[in-house]
Amino acid sequence: MVSPFSRIRIYLLILILVILAGSAGMMLLEGLGPLDALYFVVVTIGTVGYGDITPVTRAGRILVVVLILAGVGAFVGVFANSIEMMLERAERRERLRKIHMLIGVFFSETGTDLLGRIARLDPSAGEIRKELVVTSRWTPEEFARLRKRMSGYPFRVDADRVDWESWRTYIREKRSLFISLLENPVLFEHETFTDLLQAFFHLTDELLYRGDLTHLPPADRAHLKSDLERGYALLVQEWVAYMEWMKKHYPYLFSLAMRTNPFDEAASVVITA
């Protein structure tokens, strides 16, 4: 499907060609000067029709008919698609706002706590803790640098420290939240967040389908560890993007997120200064 922006470009190109060709034709057929020819073509296409300049030759009148049919159509096309593009942008902004509201619900209800729980199982978390302490002074370049750093970080958890029974109990309580978020059609446009939800929904199923989780064979423990690490990587990357969004659009939410940062060991929700 051709986007409104692409259609605008096509109609605008047609309009420019019509104006140039029409001006040249009026100069040739009606003997008008360049400025008068351009003026006549523009008022004709714009349906203003002052009547101060009119074609006097048969060929000139035929050219005016062509100008009206082609030029007015192209002009209307540019105008209509410009309006459509502005409306689409407004709708897109509104959809993004709703998407980030839902992401906010996720992090408020479980995401931040979930991130803290997994980070404590990461034997290398100390390497990135300071880098993940986001502040109000951060610039877009710093967020971009952090995203790049996280894309290359090997997200790992220490399987020997994972209490799978405890994890099953914890994540079972969040299952309904994962389902409700996955069922929301607005989130279909946010692939990375839906991938995150799907990863933890899958981990929930893996844990719920098993009986005794205390005596799993090494291969099965490695499988569950891999599932948890996949969710960990997606969760951190989504958290970074969410923090940047809040800083830009909702400073008061960003303030609370900084004070509950699961990577900041000195973080406190209580404001002391």
C-alpha positions in Angstrom: 0.0 0.0 0.0 1.4 3.4 -1.0 1.8 5.7 1.9 0.4 9.3 1.9 3.9 10.7 1.9 4.7 8.8 -1.3 1.4 9.9 -2.9 2.2 13.5 -2.0 5.5 13.2 -3.7 3.9 11.8 -6.9 1.1 14.4 -6.9 3.6 17.2 -6.2 5.8 16.1 -9.1 2.8 16.1 -11.4 1.7 19.5 -10.2 5.2 21.0 -10.8 5.3 19.5 -14.3 1.8 20.8 -15.1 2.8 24.3 -13.9 6.0 24.3 -15.9 4.5 22.8 -19.0 1.4 25.0 -18.7 3.5 28.2 -18.4 5.6 27.2 -21.4 2.5 26.5 -23.4 0.8 29.8 -22.5 4.0 31.7 -23.4 4.1 29.9 -26.8 0.4 29.9 -27.6 -0.8 33.2 -26.0 2.4 35.2 -26.3 2.5 35.9 -22.5 5.6 36.8 -20.6 7.1 34.3 -18.2 5.6 36.0 -15.1 2.1 36.4 -16.7 2.2 32.8 -17.9 3.1 31.5 -14.5 0.5 33.8 -12.9 -2.2 32.6 -15.2 -1.4 28.9 -14.7 -1.4 29.2 -10.9 -4.7 31.1 -10.7 -6.3 28.6 -13.1 -5.1 25.5 -11.1 -6.0 27.3 -7.8 -9.5 27.8 -9.2 -9.3 31.5 -8.4 -9.9 32.7 -12.0 -9.5 36.5 -11.6 -10.3 36.9 -15.3 -7.7 39.6 -15.8 -5.9 37.2 -18.3 -7.9 35.0 -20.6 -6.8 32.7 -23.5 -7.6 34.2 -26.9 -6.5 31.4 -29.2 -8.2 28.0 -29.7 -5.1 26.2 -28.8 -4.8 28.3 -25.6 -8.3 27.4 -24.5 -7.6 23.7 -25.1 -4.5 24.0 -23.0 -6.5 25.7 -20.2 -8.9 22.7 -20.2 -5.9 20.3 -19.8 -4.5 22.5 -17.0 -7.8 22.4 -15.2 -8.2 18.7 -15.5 -4.6 17.8 -14.7 -3.5 20.7 -12.5 -6.6 20.9 -10.2 -6.5 17.1 -9.7 -2.9 17.2 -8.8 -3.4 20.2 -6.4 -6.3 18.5 -4.7 -4.2 15.3 -4.4 -1.4 17.1 -2.7 -3.8 18.9 -0.3 -5.8 15.8 0.5 -2.8 13.5 1.1 -1.2 16.2 3.2 -4.2 16.3 5.5 -4.2 12.4 5.6 -0.6 12.3 6.5 -1.1 14.8 9.3 -4.0 12.8 10.7 -2.0 9.6 10.5 0.9 11.2 12.4 -1.5 12.4 15.1 -3.1 8.9 15.3 0.4 7.3 15.5 1.4 9.6 18.3 -1.8 8.7 20.2 -1.1 5.0 19.6 2.5 5.4 20.9 1.1 7.2 23.9 -1.3 4.3 24.7 1.4 1.7 24.0 3.8 3.3 26.5 1.0 3.6 29.0 0.6 -0.2 28.8 4.4 -0.6 29.1 4.3 1.6 32.1 1.6 -0.7 33.7 3.9 -3.7 33.0 6.9 -2.1 34.7 4.8 -0.8 37.5 3.1 -4.1 38.2 6.0 -6.5 37.6 8.7 -5.4 35.2 10.9 -3.4 37.6 10.7 -6.1 40.3 11.3 -8.8 37.7 14.3 -7.0 36.4 15.7 -6.7 39.9 15.2 -10.4 40.7 17.0 -11.5 37.5 19.8 -9.0 37.8 20.6 -10.5 41.2 21.2 -13.8 39.5 23.6 -12.3 37.0 27.2 -13.0 38.1 28.4 -10.1 35.8 25.8 -7.5 36.8 28.4 -5.5 38.6 30.0 -4.7 35.2 26.9 -2.8 34.0 25.3 -1.5 37.2 26.9 1.9 37.1 26.1 2.2 33.3 22.4 1.6 34.0 22.1 4.3 36.7 20.1 6.7 34.5 19.9 10.3 35.7 17.9 13.4 34.8 21.0 14.8 33.1 21.1 12.1 30.4 21.0 13.1 26.8 19.7 11.1 23.8 23.3 10.3 22.9 23.9 8.7 26.3 20.8 6.6 25.9 21.9 5.6 22.4 25.3 4.6 23.8 23.7 2.5 26.5 21.5 0.7 24.0 24.6 -0.1 22.0 26.3 -1.4 25.1 23.4 -3.5 26.1 23.1 -5.0 22.6 26.6 -6.5 23.1 26.3 -7.5 26.7 26.1 -11.3 27.4 23.1 -11.6 29.6 23.6 -14.6 31.8 22.2 -16.0 35.0 23.8 -18.3 37.5 21.7 -21.5 37.2 22.9 -22.7 40.6 21.3 -19.7 42.3 17.9 -20.0 40.6 15.2 -21.4 42.9 12.8 -22.7 40.1 10.0 -23.5 42.6 10.1 -19.9 43.9 10.2 -18.6 40.3 7.2 -20.7 39.3 5.2 -19.3 42.2 6.2 -15.8 41.4 5.7 -15.9 37.7 2.4 -17.8 37.9 1.0 -14.8 39.8 1.9 -12.6 36.8 0.5 -14.9 34.1 -2.9 -13.1 33.9 -1.0 -9.8 33.4 1.0 -11.2 30.5 -2.1 -12.6 28.9 -4.1 -9.4 29.2 -1.2 -7.4 27.7 -0.7 -9.8 24.9 -4.4 -9.7 24.1 -4.3 -5.9 23.7 -4.2 -5.2 19.9 -2.5 -1.8 20.5 0.7 -3.6 21.4 0.9 -5.5 18.1 2.7 -2.5 16.7 5.4 -2.7 19.3 7.3 -5.9 18.3 10.1 -5.7 20.9 7.7 -5.4 23.8 5.4 -8.2 22.5 8.6 -10.4 22.1 9.4 -9.6 25.8 5.9 -10.6 26.9 6.0 -13.8 24.8 9.4 -14.7 26.3 8.1 -14.6 29.9 4.8 -16.2 28.9 6.7 -19.1 27.4 8.9 -19.4 30.6 5.7 -19.4 32.6 4.3 -22.3 30.5 7.6 -24.2 30.8 7.6 -24.0 34.6 3.9 -24.7 35.0 4.1 -27.9 32.8 6.7 -29.4 35.0 6.0 -31.2 38.3 8.9 -31.4 40.7 11.4 -28.6 39.9 13.9 -29.5 42.5 15.5 -32.5 40.8 15.7 -31.5 37.1 18.3 -33.1 34.9 21.2 -30.8 33.8 19.9 -30.5 30.2 16.5 -29.4 31.4 18.0 -26.8 33.8 20.1 -25.5 31.0 16.9 -25.1 28.9 15.1 -23.2 31.5 18.2 -21.0 32.1 18.3 -20.2 28.4 14.6 -19.1 28.5 15.2 -16.9 31.6 18.3 -15.3 29.9 16.3 -14.6 26.8 13.7 -12.8 28.8 16.4 -11.0 30.8 18.0 -9.5 27.7 14.7 -8.3 26.2 13.6 -6.9 29.6 16.8 -4.8 30.0 16.6 -3.4 26.4 12.9 -2.5 26.8 13.6 -0.9 30.2 16.2 1.4 28.7 13.9 2.4 25.9 11.1 3.0 28.4 13.3 5.1 30.6 14.3 7.3 27.6 10.6 7.7 26.7 9.6 8.8 30.2 12.4 11.3 30.5 11.3 12.9 27.3 7.5 12.9 27.8 6.7 12.3 31.4 9.4 13.7 33.8 7.3 12.9 36.9 7.1 9.2 36.0 10.8 9.3 35.1 11.6 10.7 38.6 10.0 7.7 40.3 11.6 5.2 37.8 15.0 6.7 38.8 14.3 6.3 42.5 13.3 2.6 41.9 16.0 1.7 39.5 16.7 -2.0 40.1 20.4 -1.5 39.1 21.0 1.4 41.4 22.0 0.0 44.8 21.7 3.4 46.4 18.3 4.1 45.0 15.6 5.2 47.4 12.0 6.1 46.7 12.1 8.7 49.5 13.3 12.1 48.3 15.9 13.5 50.7 17.2 16.5 48.8 
